[in-house]
């Protein structure tokens, strides 16, 4: 699960992708985001190279919206995408309770989770997200099928 900081950061970046520039207050009001949260998130996005601060306290994207992926922002704000450390590509750590990584069924499934998540997030730019390109389009590219919304709703109680 992503943190609220990442959700707010994605909303702020998407807002900047759709608008030439905005102040913290404008983003907060337009997107119903807490100003204090944005005040701590925007410098992190700036340090990661996704946004820049211009005169008058106006923020804007530092690169075109099609050159910034959702995955880049998630990693900058939340860290690695991997659900467990032994499948992380950027923060790998061997599990102390695992006798054999090669034979670990949990690791095998979690690697698939990481790979699918990374594929979607790394192939979705801010421009794609703003234009409504969704995971079904991305999954169709590799002939994967998403569960029906009704299936997901039925499983929602088991999260």
N, C-alpha and C positions, 0 to 999 in steps of 0.2 A: 504494500500500500504506500502511495506517495504521501509526503507530508503536506500540510496546509501551505507551508512556505513554497513548495514546488508548485502546487496548484495555483497559488496567487502569482508566483513568478511567471508561470505559463500564461495566465490571464493578462498580466501586465505586458509581457512581450507581444502577445497577440494584439492587444490594444495598440501598442506602438507600431505594429506591422500595418495596422489599418488606419493609423493617424500619423501625420507627419512629425509630430512631437507633442509632448504633453508634460505637465507638471505632475508631481506626486499627488497633489490634491485632485487634479482632474481625473487621473487614473483611478484613484480611490473612489471618487464619487460615481464615475461612469460604470465601474465594474463592481461596485459595492464591496470593496476590499478595505480592510482595516489600515488606516494610515500608518500606525506604528509598525505593523508587519511589513508594509511596503518600504518603510524607511530602513528596515534592516535587509530586505531582499534586493532592492535596486542596487546598492553598492556591490553586492556579491555578483549580480548580473553584469555590472560594469567591470568589475575586476576580472571576470571570466571572458570579457571581450564581446559581449552580446549587445550591450547598450552603451551609450555615451551621454554625458551631461553637457548641454550647451548653455549659452548665455540665458539668463532669466530663469534658471532652474528647470529648463525644459529637457526632458529625456527623449532620445530617439534611438532606433536600432543603429548599431555600428556597422552592420552588413545588411545586404538585401535579405528579405524575409525567406527567400528560397534557399539561402545559404546557411540558415540556422535551423537545426533539427530539434525536435522535441526531446530526443535522446540526449543531445548535448546539454540542454537546459536541465533536464532531470538529473543528469550526472553532476552538473555544477552545483546544484542545490541540495541533492539528496545523497550523492555518492554513487557507488556501483549499483547496477541493475540486478545483479545476481541475488536470488533469494537465500542462498547459503554461500559461505566463503569459498568452499572448495570448487565452485564452478565460476567464480569471478575471473574475468580476464584482466581486471585492473587492480584488484585487491585480493588475489588468491591467498588462501591460507588452508593448509591441510586440516581436516577434521581430526581431532584427537581421539574420537570414539570410533573411527572407521578402520577396519582391518585391511581393506583393499578398496582403493578408489575405483579401480577397474571393474570390480564386481558389485559395487554399491548401487542398488536399485534406486535408492532415494536420490543419489547424485545424478543418475542417468535421467530421471524425470525432471529434476531441478535444472539440469543443463538445457533440456528442451524448453522449459519455462523461460530461462534466461535468453536462449536463442530466439524464441518467438517474440518475446518482449522487445529485445534489442532490434530485431528486424522491423517491427512495426514502428517503434520510436525513432530509429535511425533512418527510416525511409519516409518519415512524415516531417516536412518542413513547416515552419510557421505559415508560409504561404498556403501549403496544402491544408493545414488545420483551419485557417481562415476561410478557405474556399469550400470547406465541408468534405474534403477527401477523407474517407474513413477507412477503418481496418478491413472492411469487406473488399475494398478495391485492392488493398495491399495483399490480403490473403489470396485473392483471385489470381494475382501475379504468380503465385507459387502453388496454385491448385489446392489450397486449403479451404475448408468450410468452417464458418463460424456457427456456433450454436444459435438456435432461434431465440429471440428475445423472451419468449414464453418459457423456454428451457432455463434460461438464466434467472428469470424471476422465481421459478420454482426452486432453484438451488440457492437463491439469495439468503435464505435463512440458515444455510450451512456454512456461510463465510464466518 
